[in-house]
Amino acid sequence: MIKVVRGNPTPEELAAALAVVQARAAARANAAAPDEVVRPEWASPARLARTRRTPAPGPRAWRTSYWPA
């Protein structure tokens, strides 16, 4: 709850002050939230579910060429 202790702010001044407080609170909440963990492709469980033993030609074929099946 925000309370005006002194003065008589105009609605525009009060709205500006509340926008600043809200923006600071949102920035602090975003900074405190942990970032989403991005797992590397080599750690993907989907890699283990592949049924194809030979890699298909393409941009990521080198990643699957050495993994044991």
N, CA, C and O atoms as a GROMACS GRO file, in nm:
protein
  276
    1MET      N    1   0.085  -0.115   0.000
    1MET     CA    2   0.000   0.000   0.000
    1MET      C    3   0.091   0.123   0.000
    1MET      O    4   0.188   0.129   0.075
    2ILE      N    5   0.057   0.218  -0.083
    2ILE     CA    6   0.134   0.342  -0.091
    2ILE      C    7   0.045   0.454  -0.039
    2ILE      O    8  -0.073   0.464  -0.073
    3LYS      N    9   0.105   0.538   0.043
    3LYS     CA   10   0.030   0.646   0.106
    3LYS      C   11   0.106   0.776   0.087
    3LYS      O   12   0.227   0.781   0.109
    4VAL      N   13   0.036   0.881   0.047
    4VAL     CA   14   0.097   1.013   0.032
    4VAL      C   15   0.096   1.078   0.170
    4VAL      O   16  -0.010   1.101   0.229
    5VAL      N   17   0.216   1.107   0.222
    5VAL     CA   18   0.228   1.162   0.357
    5VAL      C   19   0.225   1.315   0.354
    5VAL      O   20   0.162   1.377   0.439
    6ARG      N   21   0.293   1.375   0.256
    6ARG     CA   22   0.297   1.521   0.246
    6ARG      C   23   0.263   1.565   0.106
    6ARG      O   24   0.288   1.494   0.009
    7GLY      N   25   0.206   1.680   0.098
    7GLY     CA   26   0.179   1.740  -0.033
    7GLY      C   27   0.047   1.691  -0.092
    7GLY      O   28  -0.024   1.610  -0.033
    8ASN      N   29   0.019   1.743  -0.206
    8ASN     CA   30  -0.102   1.708  -0.277
    8ASN      C   31  -0.065   1.683  -0.423
    8ASN      O   32  -0.075   1.774  -0.505
    9PRO      N   33  -0.021   1.559  -0.457
    9PRO     CA   34   0.024   1.534  -0.594
    9PRO      C   35  -0.094   1.532  -0.692
    9PRO      O   36  -0.206   1.494  -0.657
   10THR      N   37  -0.065   1.573  -0.811
   10THR     CA   38  -0.166   1.564  -0.916
   10THR      C   39  -0.180   1.418  -0.957
   10THR      O   40  -0.090   1.338  -0.929
   11PRO      N   41  -0.287   1.382  -1.022
   11PRO     CA   42  -0.302   1.243  -1.067
   11PRO      C   43  -0.187   1.198  -1.160
   11PRO      O   44  -0.148   1.081  -1.158
   12GLU      N   45  -0.135   1.291  -1.240
   12GLU     CA   46  -0.024   1.256  -1.330
   12GLU      C   47   0.103   1.227  -1.250
   12GLU      O   48   0.174   1.131  -1.280
   13GLU      N   49   0.131   1.308  -1.149
   13GLU     CA   50   0.249   1.287  -1.066
   13GLU      C   51   0.238   1.156  -0.988
   13GLU      O   52   0.336   1.082  -0.976
   14LEU      N   53   0.121   1.127  -0.937
   14LEU     CA   54   0.100   1.003  -0.863
   14LEU      C   55   0.114   0.882  -0.957
   14LEU      O   56   0.173   0.781  -0.920
   15ALA      N   57   0.061   0.894  -1.077
   15ALA     CA   58   0.074   0.785  -1.173
   15ALA      C   59   0.220   0.762  -1.212
   15ALA      O   60   0.263   0.648  -1.227
   16ALA      N   61   0.295   0.870  -1.229
   16ALA     CA   62   0.438   0.857  -1.263
   16ALA      C   63   0.515   0.790  -1.150
   16ALA      O   64   0.599   0.704  -1.174
   17ALA      N   65   0.486   0.830  -1.026
   17ALA     CA   66   0.555   0.770  -0.910
   17ALA      C   67   0.520   0.622  -0.898
   17ALA      O   68   0.608   0.540  -0.870
   18LEU      N   69   0.395   0.586  -0.920
   18LEU     CA   70   0.356   0.446  -0.912
   18LEU      C   71   0.417   0.364  -1.025
   18LEU      O   72   0.451   0.247  -1.006
   19ALA      N   73   0.431   0.423  -1.142
   19ALA     CA   74   0.494   0.353  -1.254
   19ALA      C   75   0.640   0.322  -1.224
   19ALA      O   76   0.690   0.214  -1.258
   20VAL      N   77   0.709   0.415  -1.160
   20VAL     CA   78   0.849   0.392  -1.123
   20VAL      C   79   0.859   0.282  -1.019
   20VAL      O   80   0.944   0.194  -1.030
   21VAL      N   81   0.772   0.284  -0.919
   21VAL     CA   82   0.775   0.181  -0.815
   21VAL      C   83   0.744   0.045  -0.875
   21VAL      O   84   0.809  -0.054  -0.842
   22GLN      N   85   0.646   0.039  -0.963
   22GLN     CA   86   0.610  -0.088  -1.026
   22GLN      C   87   0.723  -0.139  -1.115
   22GLN      O   88   0.749  -0.260  -1.116
   23ALA      N   89   0.788  -0.052  -1.189
   23ALA     CA   90   0.899  -0.094  -1.275
   23ALA      C   91   1.016  -0.147  -1.192
   23ALA      O   92   1.078  -0.246  -1.230
   24ARG      N   93   1.046  -0.082  -1.082
   24ARG     CA   94   1.154  -0.130  -0.994
   24ARG      C   95   1.120  -0.267  -0.935
   24ARG      O   96   1.206  -0.354  -0.928
   25ALA      N   97   0.994  -0.285  -0.894
   25ALA     CA   98   0.953  -0.413  -0.837
   25ALA      C   99   0.961  -0.524  -0.942
   25ALA      O  100   1.003  -0.635  -0.911
   26ALA      N  101   0.921  -0.494  -1.064
   26ALA     CA  102   0.927  -0.594  -1.171
   26ALA      C  103   1.072  -0.629  -1.204
   26ALA      O  104   1.104  -0.745  -1.228
   27ALA      N  105   1.159  -0.529  -1.206
   27ALA     CA  106   1.301  -0.555  -1.235
   27ALA      C  107   1.364  -0.640  -1.126
   27ALA      O  108   1.444  -0.729  -1.155
   28ARG      N  109   1.329  -0.614  -1.003
   28ARG     CA  110   1.384  -0.692  -0.892
   28ARG      C  111   1.331  -0.836  -0.896
   28ARG      O  112   1.406  -0.930  -0.869
   29ALA      N  113   1.204  -0.854  -0.931
   29ALA     CA  114   1.147  -0.989  -0.940
   29ALA      C  115   1.213  -1.067  -1.053
   29ALA      O  116   1.239  -1.186  -1.038
   30ASN      N  117   1.242  -1.002  -1.166
   30ASN     CA  118   1.308  -1.070  -1.277
   30ASN      C  119   1.452  -1.105  -1.243
   30ASN      O  120   1.502  -1.208  -1.287
   31ALA      N  121   1.518  -1.021  -1.166
   31ALA     CA  122   1.657  -1.049  -1.129
   31ALA      C  123   1.665  -1.162  -1.028
   31ALA      O  124   1.762  -1.237  -1.027
   32ALA      N  125   1.564  -1.175  -0.943
   32ALA     CA  126   1.566  -1.278  -0.841
   32ALA      C  127   1.524  -1.414  -0.896
   32ALA      O  128   1.561  -1.516  -0.839
   33ALA      N  129   1.448  -1.417  -1.005
   33ALA     CA  130   1.402  -1.542  -1.063
   33ALA      C  131   1.519  -1.612  -1.131
   33ALA      O  132   1.595  -1.548  -1.204
   34PRO      N  133   1.534  -1.742  -1.109
   34PRO     CA  134   1.643  -1.813  -1.175
   34PRO      C  135   1.617  -1.824  -1.324
   34PRO      O  136   1.504  -1.839  -1.368
   35ASP      N  137   1.724  -1.816  -1.400
   35ASP     CA  138   1.712  -1.828  -1.544
   35ASP      C  139   1.677  -1.972  -1.580
   35ASP      O  140   1.709  -2.066  -1.508
   36GLU      N  141   1.611  -1.986  -1.693
   36GLU     CA  142   1.575  -2.119  -1.738
   36GLU      C  143   1.703  -2.194  -1.775
   36GLU      O  144   1.789  -2.141  -1.845
   37VAL      N  145   1.714  -2.314  -1.728
   37VAL     CA  146   1.833  -2.394  -1.754
   37VAL      C  147   1.821  -2.455  -1.893
   37VAL      O  148   1.725  -2.526  -1.923
   38VAL      N  149   1.920  -2.428  -1.975
   38VAL     CA  150   1.922  -2.483  -2.110
   38VAL      C  151   2.022  -2.598  -2.110
   38VAL      O  152   2.141  -2.580  -2.087
   39ARG      N  153   1.969  -2.717  -2.135
   39ARG     CA  154   2.056  -2.833  -2.137
   39ARG      C  155   2.122  -2.846  -2.272
   39ARG      O  156   2.058  -2.825  -2.375
   40PRO      N  157   2.249  -2.881  -2.274
   40PRO     CA  158   2.314  -2.903  -2.402
   40PRO      C  159   2.252  -3.022  -2.474
   40PRO      O  160   2.192  -3.110  -2.411
   41GLU      N  161   2.266  -3.024  -2.604
   41GLU     CA  162   2.202  -3.130  -2.681
   41GLU      C  163   2.259  -3.267  -2.648
   41GLU      O  164   2.188  -3.367  -2.658
   42TRP      N  165   2.384  -3.276  -2.609
   42TRP     CA  166   2.441  -3.406  -2.579
   42TRP      C  167   2.380  -3.466  -2.453
   42TRP      O  168   2.388  -3.587  -2.433
   43ALA      N  169   2.319  -3.384  -2.367
   43ALA     CA  170   2.257  -3.434  -2.245
   43ALA      C  171   2.108  -3.458  -2.262
   43ALA      O  172   2.039  -3.490  -2.165
   44SER      N  173   2.058  -3.444  -2.381
   44SER     CA  174   1.914  -3.457  -2.406
   44SER      C  175   1.870  -3.603  -2.395
   44SER      O  176   1.932  -3.691  -2.455
   45PRO      N  177   1.764  -3.631  -2.318
   45PRO     CA  178   1.715  -3.768  -2.312
   45PRO      C  179   1.660  -3.818  -2.446
   45PRO      O  180   1.654  -3.938  -2.470
   46ALA      N  181   1.620  -3.725  -2.532
   46ALA     CA  182   1.570  -3.765  -2.663
   46ALA      C  183   1.680  -3.832  -2.745
   46ALA      O  184   1.651  -3.912  -2.834
   47ARG      N  185   1.804  -3.800  -2.715
   47ARG     CA  186   1.915  -3.862  -2.788
   47ARG      C  187   1.917  -4.012  -2.764
   47ARG      O  188   1.950  -4.090  -2.854
   48LEU      N  189   1.881  -4.053  -2.644
   48LEU     CA  190   1.885  -4.196  -2.611
   48LEU      C  191   1.769  -4.272  -2.675
   48LEU      O  192   1.776  -4.394  -2.690
   49ALA      N  193   1.664  -4.203  -2.712
   49ALA     CA  194   1.546  -4.269  -2.768
   49ALA      C  195   1.554  -4.285  -2.919
   49ALA      O  196   1.461  -4.338  -2.980
   50ARG      N  197   1.658  -4.242  -2.979
   50ARG     CA  198   1.669  -4.254  -3.125
   50ARG      C  199   1.683  -4.400  -3.165
   50ARG      O  200   1.754  -4.477  -3.100
   51THR      N  201   1.615  -4.437  -3.270
   51THR     CA  202   1.624  -4.575  -3.316
   51THR      C  203   1.718  -4.589  -3.435
   51THR      O  204   1.765  -4.699  -3.464
   52ARG      N  205   1.746  -4.481  -3.502
   52ARG     CA  206   1.835  -4.484  -3.617
   52ARG      C  207   1.980  -4.495  -3.570
   52ARG      O  208   2.023  -4.416  -3.486
   53ARG      N  209   2.054  -4.590  -3.623
   53ARG     CA  210   2.193  -4.610  -3.580
   53ARG      C  211   2.292  -4.529  -3.662
   53ARG      O  212   2.398  -4.493  -3.610
   54THR      N  213   2.262  -4.500  -3.786
   54THR     CA  214   2.354  -4.422  -3.867
   54THR      C  215   2.305  -4.278  -3.873
   54THR      O  216   2.185  -4.254  -3.888
   55PRO      N  217   2.394  -4.184  -3.863
   55PRO     CA  218   2.350  -4.044  -3.868
   55PRO      C  219   2.305  -4.004  -4.008
   55PRO      O  220   2.363  -4.047  -4.108
   56ALA      N  221   2.202  -3.923  -4.012
   56ALA     CA  222   2.155  -3.871  -4.140
   56ALA      C  223   2.240  -3.751  -4.178
   56ALA      O  224   2.281  -3.675  -4.090
   57PRO      N  225   2.267  -3.732  -4.305
   57PRO     CA  226   2.346  -3.616  -4.344
   57PRO      C  227   2.271  -3.487  -4.310
   57PRO      O  228   2.149  -3.478  -4.325
   58GLY      N  229   2.346  -3.390  -4.265
   58GLY     CA  230   2.285  -3.263  -4.232
   58GLY      C  231   2.377  -3.181  -4.145
   58GLY      O  232   2.489  -3.222  -4.117
   59PRO      N  233   2.329  -3.064  -4.100
   59PRO     CA  234   2.414  -2.974  -4.024
   59PRO      C  235   2.457  -3.029  -3.889
   59PRO      O  236   2.559  -2.986  -3.835
   60ARG      N  237   2.382  -3.123  -3.831
   60ARG     CA  238   2.418  -3.176  -3.699
   60ARG      C  239   2.463  -3.322  -3.704
   60ARG      O  240   2.466  -3.389  -3.601
   61ALA      N  241   2.498  -3.370  -3.820
   61ALA     CA  242   2.538  -3.510  -3.833
   61ALA      C  243   2.666  -3.540  -3.756
   61ALA      O  244   2.683  -3.651  -3.707
   62TRP      N  245   2.754  -3.444  -3.746
   62TRP     CA  246   2.880  -3.468  -3.674
   62TRP      C  247   2.853  -3.493  -3.525
   62TRP      O  248   2.933  -3.561  -3.460
   63ARG      N  249   2.744  -3.441  -3.471
   63ARG     CA  250   2.715  -3.462  -3.329
   63ARG      C  251   2.674  -3.606  -3.302
   63ARG      O  252   2.701  -3.658  -3.194
   64THR      N  253   2.609  -3.670  -3.397
   64THR     CA  254   2.562  -3.806  -3.375
   64THR      C  255   2.657  -3.910  -3.430
   64THR      O  256   2.633  -4.030  -3.413
   65SER      N  257   2.764  -3.869  -3.495
   65SER     CA  258   2.851  -3.966  -3.560
   65SER      C  259   2.935  -4.045  -3.461
   65SER      O  260   2.978  -4.155  -3.495
   66TYR      N  261   2.961  -3.995  -3.342
   66TYR     CA  262   3.049  -4.063  -3.249
   66TYR      C  263   2.975  -4.130  -3.135
   66TYR      O  264   3.034  -4.211  -3.063
   67TRP      N  265   2.849  -4.099  -3.115
   67TRP     CA  266   2.775  -4.156  -3.003
   67TRP      C  267   2.750  -4.305  -3.024
   67TRP      O  268   2.708  -4.345  -3.132
   68PRO      N  269   2.775  -4.385  -2.924
   68PRO     CA  270   2.744  -4.526  -2.937
   68PRO      C  271   2.594  -4.548  -2.936
   68PRO      O  272   2.520  -4.475  -2.871
   69ALA      N  273   2.550  -4.647  -3.008
   69ALA     CA  274   2.406  -4.673  -3.016
   69ALA      C  275   2.363  -4.775  -2.914
   69ALA      O  276   2.244  -4.808  -2.907
   0.00000   0.00000   0.00000
